[in-house]
Amino acid sequence: MRLSEWRASATSREATAPKVLETLQRVLAVLGAEPDPPCWVAWGDDPTTRYVVLVPIPAGLVTVNVRVNIPGEGPRASGKLIRWKRVQVGDLAVETQAGHALVSISVEGTILRGADADAEAVGEFLQVLYAAEDGRPMVDAAPRARRRPGGEPGAPLVRRPVRRQGAGV
């Protein structure tokens, strides 16, 4: 997902207020990220207070810690560029059961996890991250349009049993 998509899906208005995003954009620009980069936002326990943004760029992984509102100072963002040879990426764990998927991985100490549609989003971000880490062109993995039961985006995938003729089910 791109940063603009994360802004649209934020759980808190304070976390994506114009002053906060301006502060974040300034740090990203200095560290070499494009204006609307593919990224992962780890909202953490309280996104109204702080969160972490991970942005893969050809030179390495940009990590930005955002403090939403420091009393008397306003928002603060501190970032660093970690060269690819020093980036720590854990093992990717995937579990599926009854049509549901769970994904978990650690990137620079930040746990990325998701279930169902969020698991797909983690996978798409990892495709961009692995490509950048390997020195391949970073393809922006656009979300695949999948029809889900009920037609609701983000609804969990449900596999319905196949009825066979004459089974009496």
KEKE-3310 file (N, C-alpha, C; in steps of 0.2 Angstrom, whole numbers, plus 5000, padded with zeros to 4 digits):
npx = (5004:5002:5008:4997:4986:4987:4984:4970:4965:4967:4965:4963:4960:4969:4981:4984:4984:4986:4998:5005:5007:5015:5026:5031:5032:5043:5054:5054:5057:5070:5077:5077:5065:5051:5038:5025:5027:5028:5023:5024:5013:5014:5003:5003:4999:4993:4988:4985:4995:5008:5017:5025:5033:5038:5048:5053:5067:5078:5091:5090:5081:5070:5065:5053:5049:5035:5029:5014:5008:5017:5017:5017:5026:5021:5019:5032:5045:5056:5069:5078:5090:5092:5105:5103:5111:5112:5099:5087:5077:5065:5059:5046:5030:5016:5000:4986:4968:4953:4950:4954:4968:4983:4997:5014:5028:5044:5051:5065:5063:5050:5034:5025:5009:4994:4978:4968:4962:4971:4982:4985:4989:5000:5008:5009:5016:5028:5033:5037:5047:5056:5060:5067:5077:5084:5089:5081:5069:5057:5042:5026:5015:5000:4984:4975:4960:4947:4933:4923:4913:4897:4901:4908:4922:4937:4931:4932:4939:4929:4927:4915:4907:4907:4893:4888:4880:4867:4871:4864:4865)
npy = (4994:5011:5027:5036:5028:5022:5033:5035:5024:5026:5024:5034:5051:5061:5055:5056:5069:5085:5092:5082:5073:5082:5083:5070:5068:5077:5071:5058:5063:5068:5057:5050:5045:5043:5054:5048:5035:5016:5008:5002:5004:5003:5003:5001:5001:5012:5023:5036:5042:5037:5029:5018:5019:5010:5010:5004:5008:5009:5011:5006:5002:5013:5019:5026:5034:5040:5053:5058:5070:5080:5088:5105:5106:5100:5088:5075:5067:5055:5048:5034:5028:5012:5002:4989:4978:4977:4976:4968:4955:4944:4927:4922:4918:4908:4903:4893:4890:4883:4892:4904:4915:4918:4928:4932:4942:4948:4964:4973:4973:4977:4970:4963:4958:4949:4945:4936:4948:4957:4949:4947:4960:4962:4952:4958:4970:4964:4958:4970:4974:4963:4963:4975:4973:4963:4970:4971:4978:4988:4983:4990:4982:4980:4979:4964:4962:4953:4943:4942:4933:4939:4951:4961:4971:4965:4956:4940:4926:4913:4896:4887:4871:4859:4854:4838:4829:4819:4817:4820:4831)
npz = (5000:4997:5004:5004:5004:5016:5024:5021:5027:5041:5058:5067:5067:5072:5070:5056:5054:5045:5050:5056:5045:5036:5044:5044:5030:5027:5033:5026:5013:5015:5018:5006:5000:4989:4986:4988:4994:4992:5007:5024:5038:5055:5067:5080:5098:5102:5091:5091:5098:5094:5080:5068:5052:5039:5025:5010:5000:4986:4991:5004:5019:5025:5041:5051:5065:5072:5082:5087:5094:5104:5119:5119:5108:5097:5082:5080:5071:5068:5059:5050:5039:5034:5028:5016:5018:5032:5036:5046:5044:5049:5049:5038:5043:5039:5041:5037:5038:5036:5026:5030:5033:5041:5044:5049:5052:5057:5055:5056:5070:5071:5072:5059:5055:5050:5046:5034:5023:5028:5029:5015:5012:5019:5013:5000:5003:5007:4995:4988:4997:4998:4984:4983:4993:4986:4975:4964:4953:4961:4961:4962:4971:4967:4976:4973:4965:4973:4973:4987:4999:5000:4994:5001:5003:5010:5018:5026:5017:5012:5011:5003:5005:4992:4984:4979:4966:4970:4983:4993:5002)
capx = (5000:5006:5006:4991:4981:4987:4980:4963:4963:4969:4960:4963:4961:4975:4987:4985:4983:4991:5004:5009:5010:5020:5032:5033:5035:5049:5059:5055:5061:5077:5080:5077:5059:5047:5032:5019:5030:5025:5026:5020:5012:5013:5000:5004:4994:4989:4990:4984:5001:5014:5017:5031:5032:5043:5048:5059:5070:5084:5097:5089:5075:5069:5061:5052:5045:5031:5025:5008:5008:5021:5014:5021:5030:5018:5022:5039:5046:5063:5070:5084:5090:5096:5107:5100:5115:5111:5092:5085:5070:5064:5056:5039:5026:5010:4995:4979:4964:4946:4949:4957:4975:4987:5004:5017:5035:5047:5056:5068:5060:5043:5030:5020:5005:4988:4973:4964:4964:4977:4988:4987:4992:5007:5012:5011:5022:5034:5035:5041:5053:5061:5063:5071:5082:5087:5091:5077:5065:5052:5035:5021:5010:4993:4979:4971:4952:4945:4926:4922:4906:4894:4904:4912:4930:4940:4928:4936:4938:4925:4926:4909:4907:4904:4888:4888:4874:4865:4874:4858:4866)
capy = (5000:5018:5031:5039:5023:5021:5039:5034:5019:5027:5023:5040:5057:5064:5051:5058:5077:5088:5094:5076:5071:5086:5081:5063:5069:5080:5065:5054:5066:5069:5050:5048:5041:5047:5058:5044:5028:5010:5007:4998:5008:4999:5008:5000:5000:5019:5027:5043:5044:5035:5024:5017:5019:5006:5012:5001:5012:5006:5011:5002:5002:5019:5018:5033:5034:5046:5055:5062:5076:5081:5094:5111:5105:5097:5082:5074:5061:5053:5042:5032:5024:5006:4999:4982:4972:4977:4976:4962:4952:4937:4922:4923:4912:4908:4898:4894:4885:4884:4897:4910:4915:4922:4930:4936:4942:4954:4968:4978:4973:4978:4964:4964:4953:4951:4939:4937:4953:4960:4945:4949:4967:4960:4949:4963:4974:4960:4958:4976:4974:4958:4965:4981:4970:4959:4974:4970:4984:4987:4983:4992:4976:4983:4974:4961:4962:4947:4943:4939:4931:4945:4956:4966:4971:4964:4951:4934:4921:4907:4891:4883:4864:4858:4849:4833:4826:4813:4816:4821:4836)
capz = (5000:4997:5010:5003:5005:5023:5027:5020:5032:5047:5063:5071:5063:5074:5067:5050:5053:5041:5053:5057:5038:5034:5047:5041:5023:5027:5035:5021:5008:5017:5018:4999:4998:4985:4989:4990:4993:4995:5014:5029:5044:5061:5071:5087:5103:5102:5085:5092:5101:5090:5076:5064:5045:5035:5018:5006:4994:4983:4996:5010:5022:5029:5046:5054:5071:5072:5088:5085:5097:5110:5122:5118:5103:5091:5080:5079:5067:5068:5054:5048:5033:5036:5022:5015:5021:5039:5038:5049:5042:5052:5045:5036:5045:5036:5043:5035:5041:5035:5021:5033:5032:5046:5042:5054:5051:5060:5050:5060:5076:5070:5070:5054:5055:5047:5045:5028:5019:5030:5027:5008:5012:5022:5007:4995:5005:5007:4988:4987:5002:4995:4978:4985:4996:4981:4970:4958:4952:4966:4958:4967:4971:4968:4978:4968:4966:4974:4976:4993:5000:5002:4990:5005:5002:5017:5022:5026:5012:5015:5006:5004:5003:4986:4984:4973:4964:4974:4990:4998:5007)
cpx = (5004:5003:4999:4985:4981:4983:4973:4961:4965:4963:4959:4964:4968:4981:4989:4983:4988:4998:5008:5012:5015:5027:5035:5036:5042:5055:5060:5059:5068:5081:5080:5071:5055:5041:5027:5022:5026:5028:5021:5019:5010:5010:5001:4998:4990:4991:4989:4990:5007:5013:5024:5029:5038:5043:5054:5061:5076:5090:5096:5082:5074:5064:5060:5047:5042:5028:5020:5008:5012:5019:5019:5025:5026:5021:5029:5040:5054:5064:5077:5084:5095:5098:5105:5105:5114:5103:5090:5078:5070:5061:5048:5035:5019:5006:4989:4975:4957:4945:4952:4965:4978:4994:5007:5025:5038:5052:5058:5065:5052:5039:5025:5015:4998:4984:4969:4966:4970:4983:4990:4991:4999:5011:5014:5016:5028:5037:5039:5047:5058:5064:5068:5078:5087:5090:5087:5072:5059:5045:5030:5016:5004:4988:4975:4964:4950:4938:4926:4915:4903:4896:4907:4919:4932:4937:4932:4934:4934:4925:4919:4910:4904:4899:4888:4882:4873:4868:4869:4860:4863)
cpy = (5006:5022:5034:5034:5022:5027:5038:5029:5020:5026:5029:5046:5061:5061:5054:5066:5080:5090:5088:5073:5075:5085:5075:5064:5072:5075:5061:5057:5067:5062:5047:5044:5046:5050:5053:5037:5022:5009:5003:5003:5003:5003:5007:5000:5007:5023:5034:5046:5043:5030:5024:5016:5015:5008:5009:5006:5008:5005:5007:5003:5009:5017:5025:5032:5040:5047:5060:5069:5076:5088:5100:5111:5103:5090:5081:5068:5061:5047:5040:5028:5018:5003:4992:4977:4972:4976:4969:4960:4945:4933:4923:4917:4913:4902:4899:4888:4887:4891:4904:4909:4920:4922:4934:4936:4948:4957:4973:4979:4975:4972:4966:4958:4954:4944:4941:4942:4957:4956:4946:4955:4966:4957:4954:4968:4970:4959:4964:4976:4969:4960:4971:4978:4966:4963:4974:4977:4983:4988:4985:4986:4979:4978:4971:4961:4955:4947:4939:4937:4938:4951:4962:4965:4970:4959:4944:4930:4915:4902:4887:4876:4863:4852:4844:4830:4820:4812:4817:4826:4842)
cpz = (5000:5003:5010:5005:5013:5027:5027:5025:5039:5052:5067:5066:5065:5071:5060:5049:5049:5043:5054:5050:5035:5037:5045:5034:5022:5029:5029:5015:5009:5016:5011:4997:4994:4989:4992:4989:4995:5002:5018:5035:5050:5066:5078:5092:5103:5096:5086:5095:5097:5086:5072:5057:5042:5028:5014:5000:4991:4988:5002:5013:5027:5035:5050:5060:5072:5079:5086:5088:5104:5113:5121:5112:5096:5089:5079:5075:5067:5064:5053:5042:5035:5029:5022:5018:5029:5041:5041:5048:5045:5047:5044:5039:5042:5039:5040:5038:5039:5030:5024:5033:5038:5044:5047:5052:5055:5055:5055:5067:5077:5068:5065:5054:5053:5046:5039:5024:5021:5029:5020:5008:5014:5016:5002:4997:5005:5000:4987:4991:4999:4989:4979:4988:4991:4976:4964:4958:4957:4962:4963:4966:4973:4971:4973:4970:4967:4976:4982:4994:5003:4998:4994:5004:5009:5021:5021:5020:5015:5010:5008:5002:4996:4986:4978:4972:4968:4980:4995:5004:5005)
residu = (MET:ARG:LEU:SER:GLU:TRP:ARG:ALA:SER:ALA:THR:SER:ARG:GLU:ALA:THR:ALA:PRO:LYS:VAL:LEU:GLU:THR:LEU:GLN:ARG:VAL:LEU:ALA:VAL:LEU:GLY:ALA:GLU:PRO:ASP:PRO:PRO:CYS:TRP:VAL:ALA:TRP:GLY:ASP:ASP:PRO:THR:THR:ARG:TYR:VAL:VAL:LEU:VAL:PRO:ILE:PRO:ALA:GLY:LEU:VAL:THR:VAL:ASN:VAL:ARG:VAL:ASN:ILE:PRO:GLY:GLU:GLY:PRO:ARG:ALA:SER:GLY:LYS:LEU:ILE:ARG:TRP:LYS:ARG:VAL:GLN:VAL:GLY:ASP:LEU:ALA:VAL:GLU:THR:GLN:ALA:GLY:HIS:ALA:LEU:VAL:SER:ILE:SER:VAL:GLU:GLY:THR:ILE:LEU:ARG:GLY:ALA:ASP:ALA:ASP:ALA:GLU:ALA:VAL:GLY:GLU:PHE:LEU:GLN:VAL:LEU:TYR:ALA:ALA:GLU:ASP:GLY:ARG:PRO:MET:VAL:ASP:ALA:ALA:PRO:ARG:ALA:ARG:ARG:ARG:PRO:GLY:GLY:GLU:PRO:GLY:ALA:PRO:LEU:VAL:ARG:ARG:PRO:VAL:ARG:ARG:GLN:GLY:ALA:GLY:VAL)
# end
